[in-house]
Amino acid sequence: MKFWIAIAKVIDAANETVGRAVLWLVGAATLISALNALARYGLGRSSNAWLEIQWYLFGGIILLAAGYTLKHNGHVRIDVIYGRLEARTQAWIDLLGSLLFLLPLCGLMAWLAWPGFVDSFASGETSPDAGGLIRWPVRLLIPLGFALLGLQGVAEIIRRIAYLRGEAKLTREQPREEV
């Protein structure tokens, strides 16, 4: 089990690194949004490329930070019943939920999105709007984001199995509030 826990730690480190990098995308999206509004309403100029880069950044923030959010227990959960259950029961719910719902969904989404990325990349697809951007980078975010989320799901599964076998403690991290 120590080998698998080491794998979980590598996955955690990868999602932590990606999640911290995504924080910079939030700042970039905010700055671009403000400058775009200033240019549009203050100078009477607008650009489809600047609007699209905002959408791309927003998509990147949501998709790439999903694994980081799972790692930090930040996804929406209804704790009315779950929170009253004992830790072993919670671990079983997390384990079964991840195996039956999270991993199949992530695998399916990554698998279905990959051909769209490949086609977009191969064809050099660009936005149909005047001055629009190339599309393959944003199409890559979909399989990449779901792969990162799925990997974090694997790390969580490893931790739940280790806990249920009595080989590790299960720590419940409180959701993070980034500043």
GURO-370368 format. One record per residue (C-alpha): x, y, z; residue number from 1. Coordinates in pm, 1 decimal. Example, Ala and Ser with C-alpha at 12.3 -4.5 7.8 and 13.67 -1.06 7.14 Angstrom:
BEGIN
<atom><c1>1230.0</c1><c2>-450.0</c2><c3>780.0</c3><n>1</n></atom>
<atom><c1>1367.0</c1><c2>-106.0</c2><c3>714.0</c3><n>2</n></atom>
REM end
This chain:
BEGIN
<atom><c1>0.0</c1><c2>0.0</c2><c3>0.0</c3><n>1</n></atom>
<atom><c1>296.4</c1><c2>233.0</c2><c3>57.4</c3><n>2</n></atom>
<atom><c1>364.7</c1><c2>232.2</c2><c3>-317.4</c3><n>3</n></atom>
<atom><c1>6.7</c1><c2>342.0</c2><c3>-388.9</c3><n>4</n></atom>
<atom><c1>17.3</c1><c2>612.0</c2><c3>-123.6</c3><n>5</n></atom>
<atom><c1>336.2</c1><c2>741.8</c2><c3>-287.3</c3><n>6</n></atom>
<atom><c1>147.5</c1><c2>751.8</c2><c3>-620.6</c3><n>7</n></atom>
<atom><c1>-132.5</c1><c2>947.8</c2><c3>-451.6</c3><n>8</n></atom>
<atom><c1>123.1</c1><c2>1198.4</c2><c3>-322.0</c3><n>9</n></atom>
<atom><c1>264.8</c1><c2>1247.2</c2><c3>-673.7</c3><n>10</n></atom>
<atom><c1>-87.2</c1><c2>1310.6</c2><c3>-806.4</c3><n>11</n></atom>
<atom><c1>-151.1</c1><c2>1552.8</c2><c3>-519.5</c3><n>12</n></atom>
<atom><c1>169.2</c1><c2>1741.1</c2><c3>-601.9</c3><n>13</n></atom>
<atom><c1>77.2</c1><c2>1764.1</c2><c3>-970.5</c3><n>14</n></atom>
<atom><c1>-270.8</c1><c2>1900.1</c2><c3>-898.1</c3><n>15</n></atom>
<atom><c1>-132.2</c1><c2>2136.6</c2><c3>-635.1</c3><n>16</n></atom>
<atom><c1>114.7</c1><c2>2276.8</c2><c3>-889.1</c3><n>17</n></atom>
<atom><c1>-150.7</c1><c2>2313.9</c2><c3>-1159.0</c3><n>18</n></atom>
<atom><c1>-395.8</c1><c2>2467.3</c2><c3>-910.6</c3><n>19</n></atom>
<atom><c1>-145.8</c1><c2>2726.0</c2><c3>-794.5</c3><n>20</n></atom>
<atom><c1>-60.6</c1><c2>2813.6</c2><c3>-1155.2</c3><n>21</n></atom>
<atom><c1>-430.3</c1><c2>2855.2</c2><c3>-1232.6</c3><n>22</n></atom>
<atom><c1>-447.1</c1><c2>3127.3</c2><c3>-967.4</c3><n>23</n></atom>
<atom><c1>-244.4</c1><c2>3339.3</c2><c3>-1208.1</c3><n>24</n></atom>
<atom><c1>-508.3</c1><c2>3281.0</c2><c3>-1476.7</c3><n>25</n></atom>
<atom><c1>-764.2</c1><c2>3442.3</c2><c3>-1247.6</c3><n>26</n></atom>
<atom><c1>-550.9</c1><c2>3754.4</c2><c3>-1228.5</c3><n>27</n></atom>
<atom><c1>-491.0</c1><c2>3754.8</c2><c3>-1603.2</c3><n>28</n></atom>
<atom><c1>-863.0</c1><c2>3710.6</c2><c3>-1676.2</c3><n>29</n></atom>
<atom><c1>-950.9</c1><c2>3994.7</c2><c3>-1439.5</c3><n>30</n></atom>
<atom><c1>-693.7</c1><c2>4228.8</c2><c3>-1592.6</c3><n>31</n></atom>
<atom><c1>-792.7</c1><c2>4143.0</c2><c3>-1950.6</c3><n>32</n></atom>
<atom><c1>-1160.6</c1><c2>4185.2</c2><c3>-1864.3</c3><n>33</n></atom>
<atom><c1>-1100.1</c1><c2>4527.8</c2><c3>-1710.7</c3><n>34</n></atom>
<atom><c1>-881.1</c1><c2>4644.1</c2><c3>-2000.2</c3><n>35</n></atom>
<atom><c1>-1129.8</c1><c2>4510.6</c2><c3>-2252.6</c3><n>36</n></atom>
<atom><c1>-1416.6</c1><c2>4698.8</c2><c3>-2082.8</c3><n>37</n></atom>
<atom><c1>-1205.0</c1><c2>5014.1</c2><c3>-2071.3</c3><n>38</n></atom>
<atom><c1>-1118.8</c1><c2>4984.6</c2><c3>-2440.3</c3><n>39</n></atom>
<atom><c1>-1478.0</c1><c2>4908.8</c2><c3>-2540.8</c3><n>40</n></atom>
<atom><c1>-1661.8</c1><c2>5167.9</c2><c3>-2334.2</c3><n>41</n></atom>
<atom><c1>-1389.6</c1><c2>5428.1</c2><c3>-2285.2</c3><n>42</n></atom>
<atom><c1>-1225.8</c1><c2>5424.6</c2><c3>-2627.1</c3><n>43</n></atom>
<atom><c1>-1501.2</c1><c2>5276.8</c2><c3>-2843.4</c3><n>44</n></atom>
<atom><c1>-1277.2</c1><c2>4989.7</c2><c3>-2952.2</c3><n>45</n></atom>
<atom><c1>-1338.7</c1><c2>4621.0</c2><c3>-2917.5</c3><n>46</n></atom>
<atom><c1>-1176.5</c1><c2>4298.5</c2><c3>-3025.5</c3><n>47</n></atom>
<atom><c1>-1318.2</c1><c2>3949.3</c2><c3>-3059.1</c3><n>48</n></atom>
<atom><c1>-976.5</c1><c2>3810.1</c2><c3>-2972.8</c3><n>49</n></atom>
<atom><c1>-979.6</c1><c2>3982.5</c2><c3>-2633.7</c3><n>50</n></atom>
<atom><c1>-1330.1</c1><c2>3855.7</c2><c3>-2561.5</c3><n>51</n></atom>
<atom><c1>-1232.1</c1><c2>3504.0</c2><c3>-2663.1</c3><n>52</n></atom>
<atom><c1>-917.8</c1><c2>3503.7</c2><c3>-2450.6</c3><n>53</n></atom>
<atom><c1>-1138.8</c1><c2>3587.7</c2><c3>-2151.1</c3><n>54</n></atom>
<atom><c1>-1355.3</c1><c2>3283.6</c2><c3>-2228.5</c3><n>55</n></atom>
<atom><c1>-1048.9</c1><c2>3064.9</c2><c3>-2278.2</c3><n>56</n></atom>
<atom><c1>-903.0</c1><c2>3175.8</c2><c3>-1945.8</c3><n>57</n></atom>
<atom><c1>-1233.2</c1><c2>3118.0</c2><c3>-1767.4</c3><n>58</n></atom>
<atom><c1>-1254.6</c1><c2>2768.6</c2><c3>-1917.9</c3><n>59</n></atom>
<atom><c1>-897.3</c1><c2>2700.5</c2><c3>-1812.0</c3><n>60</n></atom>
<atom><c1>-966.9</c1><c2>2816.6</c2><c3>-1458.6</c3><n>61</n></atom>
<atom><c1>-1269.3</c1><c2>2589.8</c2><c3>-1419.1</c3><n>62</n></atom>
<atom><c1>-1129.2</c1><c2>2281.5</c2><c3>-1592.8</c3><n>63</n></atom>
<atom><c1>-770.2</c1><c2>2287.2</c2><c3>-1472.6</c3><n>64</n></atom>
<atom><c1>-858.0</c1><c2>2367.0</c2><c3>-1110.3</c3><n>65</n></atom>
<atom><c1>-1114.4</c1><c2>2086.8</c2><c3>-1070.2</c3><n>66</n></atom>
<atom><c1>-853.9</c1><c2>1834.6</c2><c3>-946.3</c3><n>67</n></atom>
<atom><c1>-704.1</c1><c2>2094.5</c2><c3>-712.7</c3><n>68</n></atom>
<atom><c1>-1051.4</c1><c2>2168.7</c2><c3>-577.8</c3><n>69</n></atom>
<atom><c1>-1117.3</c1><c2>1798.1</c2><c3>-514.5</c3><n>70</n></atom>
<atom><c1>-780.6</c1><c2>1767.5</c2><c3>-339.4</c3><n>71</n></atom>
<atom><c1>-878.8</c1><c2>2051.0</c2><c3>-105.0</c3><n>72</n></atom>
<atom><c1>-1233.7</c1><c2>1922.4</c2><c3>-47.5</c3><n>73</n></atom>
<atom><c1>-1378.9</c1><c2>2229.6</c2><c3>-214.7</c3><n>74</n></atom>
<atom><c1>-1645.2</c1><c2>2076.1</c2><c3>-437.9</c3><n>75</n></atom>
<atom><c1>-2007.3</c1><c2>2134.4</c2><c3>-345.7</c3><n>76</n></atom>
<atom><c1>-2136.8</c1><c2>1859.1</c2><c3>-121.0</c3><n>77</n></atom>
<atom><c1>-2460.1</c1><c2>1826.0</c2><c3>69.0</c3><n>78</n></atom>
<atom><c1>-2341.7</c1><c2>1747.0</c2><c3>419.7</c3><n>79</n></atom>
<atom><c1>-2681.6</c1><c2>1729.4</c2><c3>591.9</c3><n>80</n></atom>
<atom><c1>-2664.8</c1><c2>1350.7</c2><c3>615.0</c3><n>81</n></atom>
<atom><c1>-2304.7</c1><c2>1277.9</c2><c3>515.0</c3><n>82</n></atom>
<atom><c1>-2162.1</c1><c2>1500.2</c2><c3>789.5</c3><n>83</n></atom>
<atom><c1>-2348.0</c1><c2>1302.3</c2><c3>1058.0</c3><n>84</n></atom>
<atom><c1>-2210.0</c1><c2>966.9</c2><c3>948.6</c3><n>85</n></atom>
<atom><c1>-1907.2</c1><c2>803.8</c2><c3>1105.8</c3><n>86</n></atom>
<atom><c1>-1573.5</c1><c2>833.4</c2><c3>926.2</c3><n>87</n></atom>
<atom><c1>-1571.7</c1><c2>474.8</c2><c3>793.4</c3><n>88</n></atom>
<atom><c1>-1915.3</c1><c2>519.0</c2><c3>636.6</c3><n>89</n></atom>
<atom><c1>-1803.6</c1><c2>848.2</c2><c3>481.5</c3><n>90</n></atom>
<atom><c1>-1494.5</c1><c2>675.1</c2><c3>343.3</c3><n>91</n></atom>
<atom><c1>-1712.2</c1><c2>403.2</c2><c3>187.4</c3><n>92</n></atom>
<atom><c1>-1941.9</c1><c2>665.4</c2><c3>31.8</c3><n>93</n></atom>
<atom><c1>-1641.7</c1><c2>855.9</c2><c3>-107.6</c3><n>94</n></atom>
<atom><c1>-1484.1</c1><c2>535.8</c2><c3>-238.3</c3><n>95</n></atom>
<atom><c1>-1798.8</c1><c2>407.2</c2><c3>-408.6</c3><n>96</n></atom>
<atom><c1>-1891.7</c1><c2>750.4</c2><c3>-542.4</c3><n>97</n></atom>
<atom><c1>-1547.7</c1><c2>793.8</c2><c3>-692.7</c3><n>98</n></atom>
<atom><c1>-1541.9</c1><c2>446.2</c2><c3>-844.4</c3><n>99</n></atom>
<atom><c1>-1898.7</c1><c2>448.1</c2><c3>-976.0</c3><n>100</n></atom>
<atom><c1>-1942.5</c1><c2>811.8</c2><c3>-1078.2</c3><n>101</n></atom>
<atom><c1>-1628.8</c1><c2>1026.1</c2><c3>-1074.7</c3><n>102</n></atom>
<atom><c1>-1383.8</c1><c2>801.8</c2><c3>-1261.4</c3><n>103</n></atom>
<atom><c1>-1631.2</c1><c2>685.2</c2><c3>-1529.4</c3><n>104</n></atom>
<atom><c1>-1741.1</c1><c2>1046.0</c2><c3>-1592.2</c3><n>105</n></atom>
<atom><c1>-1383.5</c1><c2>1175.5</c2><c3>-1614.0</c3><n>106</n></atom>
<atom><c1>-1276.5</c1><c2>891.5</c2><c3>-1841.5</c3><n>107</n></atom>
<atom><c1>-1575.7</c1><c2>936.1</c2><c3>-2069.5</c3><n>108</n></atom>
<atom><c1>-1537.4</c1><c2>1314.2</c2><c3>-2092.6</c3><n>109</n></atom>
<atom><c1>-1163.3</c1><c2>1296.3</c2><c3>-2164.4</c3><n>110</n></atom>
<atom><c1>-1217.1</c1><c2>1020.3</c2><c3>-2421.2</c3><n>111</n></atom>
<atom><c1>-1500.5</c1><c2>1204.4</c2><c3>-2598.1</c3><n>112</n></atom>
<atom><c1>-1320.4</c1><c2>1540.8</c2><c3>-2597.3</c3><n>113</n></atom>
<atom><c1>-986.9</c1><c2>1410.7</c2><c3>-2728.5</c3><n>114</n></atom>
<atom><c1>-1093.7</c1><c2>1368.0</c2><c3>-3095.8</c3><n>115</n></atom>
<atom><c1>-1230.2</c1><c2>1723.3</c2><c3>-3098.8</c3><n>116</n></atom>
<atom><c1>-893.9</c1><c2>1852.9</c2><c3>-2983.3</c3><n>117</n></atom>
<atom><c1>-704.4</c1><c2>1639.8</c2><c3>-3238.3</c3><n>118</n></atom>
<atom><c1>-929.4</c1><c2>1752.8</c2><c3>-3525.2</c3><n>119</n></atom>
<atom><c1>-902.7</c1><c2>2116.4</c2><c3>-3418.0</c3><n>120</n></atom>
<atom><c1>-524.3</c1><c2>2095.3</c2><c3>-3391.7</c3><n>121</n></atom>
<atom><c1>-481.5</c1><c2>1912.1</c2><c3>-3722.9</c3><n>122</n></atom>
<atom><c1>-707.1</c1><c2>2149.6</c2><c3>-3914.5</c3><n>123</n></atom>
<atom><c1>-579.3</c1><c2>2468.2</c2><c3>-3752.2</c3><n>124</n></atom>
<atom><c1>-937.5</c1><c2>2555.5</c2><c3>-3653.6</c3><n>125</n></atom>
<atom><c1>-996.7</c1><c2>2917.5</c2><c3>-3568.1</c3><n>126</n></atom>
<atom><c1>-1295.0</c1><c2>3103.3</c2><c3>-3437.7</c3><n>127</n></atom>
<atom><c1>-1542.9</c1><c2>3201.3</c2><c3>-3709.1</c3><n>128</n></atom>
<atom><c1>-1556.5</c1><c2>3553.4</c2><c3>-3561.8</c3><n>129</n></atom>
<atom><c1>-1345.7</c1><c2>3824.2</c2><c3>-3720.2</c3><n>130</n></atom>
<atom><c1>-1012.9</c1><c2>3845.1</c2><c3>-3539.9</c3><n>131</n></atom>
<atom><c1>-1091.7</c1><c2>3527.8</c2><c3>-3344.5</c3><n>132</n></atom>
<atom><c1>-834.3</c1><c2>3296.6</c2><c3>-3193.0</c3><n>133</n></atom>
<atom><c1>-720.1</c1><c2>2945.4</c2><c3>-3274.2</c3><n>134</n></atom>
<atom><c1>-940.9</c1><c2>2687.6</c2><c3>-3104.4</c3><n>135</n></atom>
<atom><c1>-715.7</c1><c2>2391.7</c2><c3>-3025.1</c3><n>136</n></atom>
<atom><c1>-576.4</c1><c2>2531.1</c2><c3>-2695.9</c3><n>137</n></atom>
<atom><c1>-922.3</c1><c2>2565.1</c2><c3>-2544.7</c3><n>138</n></atom>
<atom><c1>-1025.5</c1><c2>2226.2</c2><c3>-2681.7</c3><n>139</n></atom>
<atom><c1>-720.3</c1><c2>2072.6</c2><c3>-2512.4</c3><n>140</n></atom>
<atom><c1>-838.8</c1><c2>2207.1</c2><c3>-2177.1</c3><n>141</n></atom>
<atom><c1>-1136.3</c1><c2>1969.5</c2><c3>-2172.7</c3><n>142</n></atom>
<atom><c1>-954.8</c1><c2>1632.8</c2><c3>-2182.1</c3><n>143</n></atom>
<atom><c1>-667.8</c1><c2>1773.8</c2><c3>-1975.3</c3><n>144</n></atom>
<atom><c1>-899.1</c1><c2>1908.1</c2><c3>-1705.2</c3><n>145</n></atom>
<atom><c1>-1096.5</c1><c2>1585.0</c2><c3>-1680.1</c3><n>146</n></atom>
<atom><c1>-774.1</c1><c2>1382.2</c2><c3>-1675.8</c3><n>147</n></atom>
<atom><c1>-643.1</c1><c2>1588.6</c2><c3>-1383.1</c3><n>148</n></atom>
<atom><c1>-973.6</c1><c2>1550.7</c2><c3>-1200.3</c3><n>149</n></atom>
<atom><c1>-975.6</c1><c2>1176.7</c2><c3>-1267.0</c3><n>150</n></atom>
<atom><c1>-618.8</c1><c2>1141.0</c2><c3>-1142.2</c3><n>151</n></atom>
<atom><c1>-709.3</c1><c2>1325.0</c2><c3>-823.9</c3><n>152</n></atom>
<atom><c1>-1003.6</c1><c2>1087.2</c2><c3>-792.8</c3><n>153</n></atom>
<atom><c1>-755.8</c1><c2>798.4</c2><c3>-808.7</c3><n>154</n></atom>
<atom><c1>-551.4</c1><c2>960.4</c2><c3>-529.6</c3><n>155</n></atom>
<atom><c1>-863.7</c1><c2>996.9</c2><c3>-317.7</c3><n>156</n></atom>
<atom><c1>-958.8</c1><c2>634.0</c2><c3>-382.9</c3><n>157</n></atom>
<atom><c1>-612.3</c1><c2>521.5</c2><c3>-274.0</c3><n>158</n></atom>
<atom><c1>-644.8</c1><c2>721.4</c2><c3>47.7</c3><n>159</n></atom>
<atom><c1>-992.1</c1><c2>579.1</c2><c3>123.9</c3><n>160</n></atom>
<atom><c1>-874.4</c1><c2>221.1</c2><c3>66.0</c3><n>161</n></atom>
<atom><c1>-569.6</c1><c2>275.5</c2><c3>288.2</c3><n>162</n></atom>
<atom><c1>-794.5</c1><c2>419.3</c2><c3>559.5</c3><n>163</n></atom>
<atom><c1>-1047.3</c1><c2>135.7</c2><c3>535.9</c3><n>164</n></atom>
<atom><c1>-763.2</c1><c2>-118.2</c2><c3>561.2</c3><n>165</n></atom>
<atom><c1>-635.3</c1><c2>58.4</c2><c3>873.3</c3><n>166</n></atom>
<atom><c1>-309.9</c1><c2>160.3</c2><c3>705.5</c3><n>167</n></atom>
<atom><c1>-356.6</c1><c2>537.3</c2><c3>705.8</c3><n>168</n></atom>
<atom><c1>-547.2</c1><c2>812.3</c2><c3>878.1</c3><n>169</n></atom>
<atom><c1>-808.9</c1><c2>999.0</c2><c3>682.1</c3><n>170</n></atom>
<atom><c1>-769.9</c1><c2>1371.1</c2><c3>717.2</c3><n>171</n></atom>
<atom><c1>-1053.6</c1><c2>1591.7</c2><c3>605.1</c3><n>172</n></atom>
<atom><c1>-910.2</c1><c2>1912.0</c2><c3>477.0</c3><n>173</n></atom>
<atom><c1>-1141.0</c1><c2>2207.3</c2><c3>508.0</c3><n>174</n></atom>
<atom><c1>-1213.4</c1><c2>2384.9</c2><c3>177.9</c3><n>175</n></atom>
<atom><c1>-948.0</c1><c2>2645.8</c2><c3>104.7</c3><n>176</n></atom>
<atom><c1>-1025.5</c1><c2>3009.2</c2><c3>59.4</c3><n>177</n></atom>
<atom><c1>-758.2</c1><c2>3163.2</c2><c3>-157.3</c3><n>178</n></atom>
<atom><c1>-683.6</c1><c2>3528.5</c2><c3>-116.2</c3><n>179</n></atom>
REM end
